[in-house]
Amino acid sequence: MTSPDLAALRPRLPSPVQEIADGRFGRHGIRLLLKRDDLIHPDLIGNKWRKLAPNLTAAAGRTVVTFGGAYSNHLRATAAAGRLLGLPTVGVVRGQELSDRPLNPSLTRCAADGMRLHFVDRSTYRRKSEPETLAGILRAVDAVDAYVVPEGGSNSLAVRGCRALGEELRARVGVDADADVHVDVVALACGTGGTLAGLAAGLGPDQRALGIPVLRGGFLAADIEGLQERAFGGRRGDWSLDDRFHFGGYARVPAELDAFAGDFERRHGVPVERLYVAKLLYGLVALADEGAFPRGSTVAAVITGRPFP
């Protein structure tokens, strides 16, 4: 088997940086940049490209089996990669009860892109990383020799792939006509933590990474440390998390958050994905008001996705 030709998909790398003039930051003397990872590729968007690309190369043409919930961006990206590269893909979906229901738009897209969907009960899903449970799942989908990518795509290969995101922001970046901008803080929304783990490792010693978890529970710091340990042999970079902006948990988009995202779109003409990016931007506005960033700081917000559908 041979590795797929990812270069043929022509990713836009490094992704562009856009400055946003927003009074909610400007009145505190903060310069806000958007790192537009959502423009890397129309189907493999943002951190999904950075995490999937090294794993797809390692798969070397084998069936790719991966995991996610019913609204998983990762499942959609993996299915799209399979279609574009001619790779068979299987999505193991959390929730056996969903197997008898009509597919939602996200899973419909996965199926349209050729992904085989396999629903498992939530107890089995929680144990999916246990060797015996994983072996049973692979037998059930008739893919015992498959290449397995974990939920959210976060493994050592993905973490090392995301280090390039930090490296792109480590040097002074070009913004419009200004090619000499130093970024002090890089912020992003976090699901499984793989992107932050890699990003922080790529930043310079005078920069820090800030993660806004979109799930509640307070478990993510240990997961990120574990990912960095496996990818780099130990903790890397200056990073921290702020757990206050999950709005109740994954896929929770209350009216206040939706209204905030809609307002940001109208102000700046930038589409705001609700499950991750909206929580990031809301958190940054709140932190700016709290004085979390010194006057004169430049903050780069990583835009990791676009709204779907």
GIRA-V379051 format. One record per pair of residues at least 24 apart in sequence whose ideal C-beta (glycine too) atoms are under 8 Angstrom apart, sorted by the first residue. I is the first residue (numbers start at 1). J is the second residue. D is the distance in whole Angstrom. If there is no record, write none. Layout:
i-><I/I>
j-><J/J>
d-><D/D>
This chain:
i-><1/1/1/2/2/3/3/3/3/3/3/4/4/4/4/4/4/4/5/6/6/6/6/9/9/9/9/10/11/11/11/11/11/12/12/12/13/13/13/14/14/15/15/15/15/17/17/17/17/17/17/18/18/19/19/19/20/20/22/22/24/24/24/25/25/25/25/28/28/28/28/28/29/29/29/30/30/30/30/30/30/31/31/31/31/32/32/32/33/33/33/33/33/33/33/33/34/34/34/34/35/35/35/35/35/35/35/35/36/37/37/37/37/38/38/38/38/38/38/43/43/43/43/43/44/44/44/44/45/45/45/45/45/46/46/46/46/47/47/47/47/47/47/47/47/48/48/48/48/48/48/49/50/50/50/50/50/50/50/51/51/51/51/51/51/51/51/52/52/52/52/52/52/53/54/54/54/54/55/55/55/55/55/55/56/56/56/58/58/59/59/60/61/62/62/62/62/63/63/63/63/63/63/63/63/64/64/64/64/64/64/64/65/65/65/65/65/65/65/65/65/65/65/66/66/66/66/66/66/66/66/67/67/67/67/67/67/67/67/67/68/68/68/68/68/69/69/69/69/69/70/70/70/70/70/70/71/71/71/71/72/72/72/73/73/73/73/74/74/74/75/75/75/75/76/76/76/76/76/77/78/78/78/79/79/79/79/79/79/80/82/82/82/83/83/88/88/89/89/89/89/90/90/90/90/90/90/90/91/91/91/91/92/92/92/92/92/92/92/93/93/93/93/94/94/94/95/95/95/95/95/96/96/96/105/105/106/106/109/109/116/150/151/152/152/152/153/153/154/154/154/154/154/154/155/155/155/156/156/156/158/158/159/159/159/159/159/159/159/159/159/160/160/160/161/162/162/162/162/162/162/163/163/163/163/164/164/165/165/165/165/165/166/166/166/166/166/166/166/166/167/168/169/169/169/169/170/170/170/170/173/181/182/183/183/183/183/184/184/184/184/184/185/185/185/185/185/185/185/186/186/186/186/187/187/187/187/187/187/187/187/187/188/188/188/188/188/189/189/189/189/189/189/189/190/190/190/190/191/191/191/192/193/193/193/193/194/195/195/196/196/197/197/197/197/197/198/199/199/199/200/200/200/200/200/201/201/201/201/201/202/203/203/205/207/208/208/208/208/209/209/209/209/210/210/210/210/211/211/211/211/212/212/212/212/212/212/212/213/213/213/213/213/214/214/214/214/214/214/215/215/215/216/216/216/216/218/242/242/244/244/245/245/245/245/245/246/247/250/251/253/257/260/270/271/271/272/273/273/273/273/273/273/274/275/276/276/277/277/277>
j-><60/61/62/60/61/56/57/58/59/60/61/56/57/59/61/85/86/87/85/53/56/57/85/41/44/84/85/41/40/41/44/49/53/39/40/41/40/164/168/164/168/39/40/46/168/169/173/174/175/181/300/175/270/175/176/178/268/270/267/268/285/288/289/284/285/288/299/288/289/291/293/295/295/296/297/288/293/295/297/298/299/181/297/298/299/284/299/301/173/175/181/183/298/299/300/301/270/300/301/303/165/168/169/186/300/301/302/303/303/165/302/303/304/271/273/303/304/305/306/77/80/81/83/84/77/80/81/84/73/77/304/305/306/302/303/304/305/162/165/188/194/195/302/304/305/73/74/77/153/304/305/77/158/161/162/164/165/195/198/152/153/154/158/161/162/194/195/77/78/81/149/153/158/161/157/158/160/161/147/149/153/155/157/158/81/85/87/147/157/87/147/147/87/87/145/146/147/87/88/89/90/143/145/146/147/88/89/90/146/147/148/149/89/90/92/137/138/141/143/146/147/148/149/90/91/92/148/149/150/151/153/91/92/93/94/125/128/149/150/151/92/93/94/151/152/93/94/95/250/251/94/95/98/104/106/107/104/106/251/275/106/151/152/275/276/305/308/151/152/153/106/107/110/115/106/109/110/113/308/153/115/149/153/109/110/111/113/114/115/113/113/114/115/113/114/114/116/113/114/115/116/115/116/117/118/141/143/146/115/116/117/118/118/119/120/125/128/137/141/117/118/119/120/120/122/125/119/120/121/122/125/120/121/122/308/309/308/309/308/309/141/192/192/191/192/194/192/194/192/193/194/195/197/227/194/227/230/227/230/231/194/198/194/197/198/201/227/228/230/231/232/198/231/232/198/194/195/197/198/199/202/198/199/201/202/198/202/195/198/199/202/302/198/199/200/201/202/203/209/237/202/202/202/203/207/300/202/203/204/207/300/298/298/207/298/299/300/208/293/297/298/299/209/210/293/297/298/299/300/210/299/300/302/211/212/280/283/284/299/300/301/302/212/280/301/302/304/213/214/276/277/279/280/304/214/220/224/241/215/250/276/223/220/223/224/227/227/302/304/224/239/224/227/228/231/236/231/237/239/302/228/236/237/238/239/228/231/232/236/237/237/237/238/238/238/237/238/239/240/237/238/239/240/239/240/241/242/239/240/241/242/241/242/245/279/280/283/284/241/242/243/245/246/246/249/250/275/276/279/246/249/250/243/246/248/249/243/283/287/283/286/279/280/282/283/286/279/279/275/275/278/282/285/303/306/307/307/303/304/305/306/307/308/307/305/304/305/303/304/305>
d-><5/3/6/6/6/8/5/8/8/5/7/6/7/8/7/4/7/6/8/5/6/7/8/6/7/6/8/8/5/5/7/6/8/6/5/7/6/8/8/8/4/6/5/8/7/8/5/7/5/8/7/7/8/5/6/8/5/8/7/7/5/6/7/8/8/5/7/5/7/7/7/6/3/6/8/6/5/7/5/8/6/8/7/4/7/8/6/7/8/6/7/7/6/7/4/7/7/7/6/5/8/8/7/7/5/7/5/6/5/7/6/6/5/8/8/5/7/6/5/7/4/8/8/6/5/6/6/8/8/7/8/5/6/8/7/4/5/6/7/8/8/4/8/5/8/7/7/4/7/8/8/8/7/5/5/7/6/7/7/8/4/7/4/6/6/6/7/6/7/6/8/6/7/6/4/7/7/4/7/5/7/7/5/6/6/7/7/7/6/7/4/8/7/8/6/6/5/7/4/7/6/5/8/4/7/7/5/7/7/5/8/6/8/5/7/8/7/7/6/4/7/5/7/8/6/7/7/4/7/7/7/7/5/8/7/7/6/8/7/4/8/7/7/6/7/7/5/7/7/8/7/6/6/6/7/6/7/5/6/7/7/8/8/8/8/6/7/7/5/5/7/8/5/7/6/5/6/8/7/8/7/7/8/7/4/8/4/7/4/5/6/6/6/4/5/7/8/8/7/5/7/7/5/8/6/5/6/7/5/7/5/7/5/8/6/8/7/6/7/6/7/5/7/7/6/4/6/8/8/6/8/6/4/8/7/5/7/8/8/8/7/8/6/5/3/6/8/7/4/6/3/8/8/6/7/8/8/7/5/4/5/7/5/5/4/8/5/7/8/4/8/6/5/8/7/6/5/7/3/6/8/4/7/5/4/8/6/7/7/5/6/7/7/4/6/6/2/4/7/7/4/8/8/7/7/6/6/6/5/7/8/6/6/6/5/8/5/7/8/5/5/7/8/6/6/6/8/5/7/7/8/5/7/8/7/6/8/6/6/7/5/7/7/6/7/4/6/8/5/4/6/5/4/7/7/6/8/7/7/7/7/7/5/5/4/6/6/8/7/6/6/5/4/5/7/8/7/8/8/7/8/6/3/7/4/7/8/6/4/5/8/5/7/8/7/8/4/7/7/6/7/4/8/7/6/8/7/7/7/5/7/8/6/5/6/5/5/8/6/8/5/8/6/5/8/6/6/6/5/6/6/5/7/5/7/5/6/6/7/7/8/5/8/6/4/7/7/6/7/6/7/6/8/7/5/5/7/8/8/4/6/5/7/7/8/6/6/6/7/6>
